[in-house]
Amino acid sequence: MPAPDLPNAATTPPALHRQPAPRIRDAAELARIAHELRREVVRLVAPTGQGYVQQGLGAADLFTVLYFAELRLDPGDPAWADRDRLLLSTAHNTAIFYATLAARGLVDRRALDAYCQDGSPFEVNASERLGPVIEATCGSLGQGLSVAIGMAIARRRAGSDARVYVVLGDGELQEGQVWEAALLAGSLGLGNLCLLVDDNRMQVEGHVDRVVRLEPIADKWRAFGWATEAVDGHDIPALMAALDRARAGRSAPTCLVVRTLPGKGVPALEGILAHNLKLPADVARDAMAALDQGAAR
């Protein structure tokens, strides 16, 4: 499969990087990047047939907006003290995560060929073995928000304007620790904290409501003192606008309930609620062809 046309980071020595990298605000360009990231998700999952392809395709627009339009970061210095932090609480959704890190210049794209191979730091669950681009190891679901709150408190005490973001799966909302953390963040008024719930209605056992009914999600977060809104996860301008409002907020943490469609961009896969969908070689070829056809339209 041909390599997607993804942006590359500059190779300036880290010591010269002390300002955030430019962010993209053009919705058409962000849509193009998201499309290429979907191709990369299929490319990464195809060799083993596993790797959470449905979640990755569904969250491509969200990760594109976060890493290319929102986060203040420096690809030349991933450990820059004043960077914004992003924690992937759904730590298994790594195909889209790693693809985005590579596209943003934070990891070497060629190294992704070892995805899910024994001994590779590009594990199916993201861990700090990969280095400072991974803010915390969150393999146990439901813990990411608690870790992020500690980071947000530390940034506020340090007088830093850096922000902390968390991508949390909707199934994780069934963990009690999430709601203890939510109560604390709302009580502390952590305006530098932004939670993004990937609301794809899917977990291991199937549709989330068949396990534990979650609705009304947004009302629950409002009741805990969070500035909350629901956003279409495939509407790039709406995502950017919601994140702009979150960044402007000062008195409360923000929760964005981001509705995403599993398998987005591949018609044959869209809406299939398979938590760890197998991707045989022929299905991978068809998926890539569908993405190519979509780009040509």
Buried (B, 14 or more C-beta within 10 A) or exposed (E): EEEBEBBEBEEEEEEEBEEBBEBBEEBEBBBBBBBBBBBBBBBBBBBEBBBBBBBBBBBBBBBBBBBBBBBBBBBBBBEBEBBBBBBBBBBBBBBBBBBBBBBBBBBEBEBBEBBBEEEBBBBBBBBEEBEEBBBBBBEEBBBBBBBBBEBBBEBBEEEEEBBBBBBBBBBBBBBEBBBBBBEBBBEBBBBBBBBBBBBBBBBEEEEBEEEEEBEEBBEBBBEBBBBBBBBBBBBBEBBBEBBEEBBEBEEBBBBBBBBBBBBBBBEEBBBBBBBBBEBEEEBBEBBBEBBEEBBEE
